[in-house]
Amino acid sequence: MMGLRLIGLGLATAAAVAVTAPASAFVAAPNPGPQLGADVPPTAVEGDATFKRLGFKCEFTLEVKPVKKGQFGPVSVTKVVRGKLVDFRVEDGYEAEGVLIRGGQGTNLYDYRAMDGVTKDQDLHTPVYTSHVPADLETDFHKVRSVEFCLNMDGYRANQA
C-alpha cells in the first residue's frame, strides 16, 4: 500500500515529501513459463518458499543441491538438460506431493496434490524472465540451483487429514 509521509525540517517553512511503498511493488512477478512435458503446470512462488509455508504436509523433504543426475535417497534425478530442465523418479513406496525448482531470481512450484502425488515427471524448470512465445531454452531459462521434493509414503496424507 502506498503511503505519504511529511517530514518537518525544524523551523524551516519547507516540508519534504517522501512516497513510500514496499520494494515488492516495483519488482515484476516472475513468469512461471510453459508447462513443457510436465504433468502439471508450474506456478511461480515468491519469497522464501518452503513446503510448510505453502501448506503442504510432507513426511519429509529432500533437497538436491547442486542439481545433477543421480540417486538421492528415494529420489533419482534421471535427466538434467543443460542445467535448465530436470526429470525425476521417486522409488521405495514414496510419492512426490510437490517439487520446488529454484534458480535465477525465483522458484517454480509443481503441485501434485490433486493427483495424489506422482512417482515421476519431466521437464521441470525455473521461472522464465521473458515475454518470448515460445520461451527459448538457451536464452530464457535460468540454470536450476536446487530441487526440493515433498515426499510422502502411500497413505501418509490420508492419515494427516
Helices and strands as residue ranges (DSSP letters): E 3-8, E 15-20, G 23-26, E 43-45, E 60-64, E 70-72, E 75-81, E 85-90, E 94-103, E 106-111, G 113-115, E 120-124, H 137-140, E 144-153, H 156-160
